[in-house]
Amino acid sequence: MPAPNKSMLEPVVMGFMQQNGLQGKDAPALAGAIAETIATGLTLFAAQAKVAPGIPCSPGATVGPGRLM
């Protein structure tokens, strides 16, 4: 499952901002920046989750449980 993108997160962030009283003419731009930051972080996290645990190297070079994918 891919991580949510900015367009999916922006309405949620805007709702949280309104719920907590953050208003102003630049509030939509702030919501967009926050949503983009969260989306990028989730994408990077999801990419890291695809890496096998352990030490990635050729078989026999280490006693670690890692492997290259």
C-alpha positions in Angstrom: 0.0 0.0 0.0 1.5 3.3 -1.0 1.8 6.2 1.4 -0.8 8.9 1.2 0.1 11.9 -0.9 -0.2 15.7 -0.3 -3.7 16.0 -1.8 -5.0 13.2 0.5 -3.5 14.7 3.6 -4.2 18.4 3.0 -7.9 18.4 4.0 -7.1 16.4 7.2 -4.4 18.9 8.1 -6.7 21.8 7.4 -9.3 20.3 9.6 -6.8 19.9 12.5 -5.8 23.5 12.0 -9.4 24.8 12.1 -10.1 22.6 15.1 -7.2 24.1 17.0 -8.0 27.7 16.0 -5.2 28.3 13.5 -6.6 30.8 11.0 -5.4 33.5 8.7 -4.9 34.3 5.1 -1.9 31.9 4.8 -3.5 29.0 6.6 -4.2 27.0 3.4 -0.5 27.4 2.3 0.6 26.3 5.8 -1.7 23.3 5.6 -0.2 22.4 2.2 3.3 22.7 3.5 2.5 20.5 6.5 0.7 17.9 4.3 3.7 17.8 1.9 6.1 17.3 4.7 4.1 14.5 6.3 3.6 12.8 2.9 7.3 12.9 2.1 8.1 11.5 5.5 5.6 8.7 5.1 6.9 7.9 1.6 10.5 7.7 3.0 9.3 5.5 5.9 7.4 3.2 3.6 10.5 2.8 1.4 12.7 1.9 4.4 10.2 -0.7 5.5 10.8 -2.6 2.3 14.5 -3.3 3.3 15.2 -6.7 4.8 16.5 -6.6 8.4 20.1 -7.4 9.1 23.3 -6.7 7.4 22.9 -6.6 3.6 25.9 -8.2 1.9 26.8 -11.2 -0.1 26.2 -14.7 1.4 29.1 -16.0 3.4 30.7 -12.6 4.0 29.1 -12.2 7.4 27.3 -14.2 10.0 24.5 -11.6 10.0 20.9 -12.5 8.9 20.7 -9.8 6.2 20.5 -10.3 2.5 20.2 -8.2 -0.6 16.8 -7.8 -2.1 
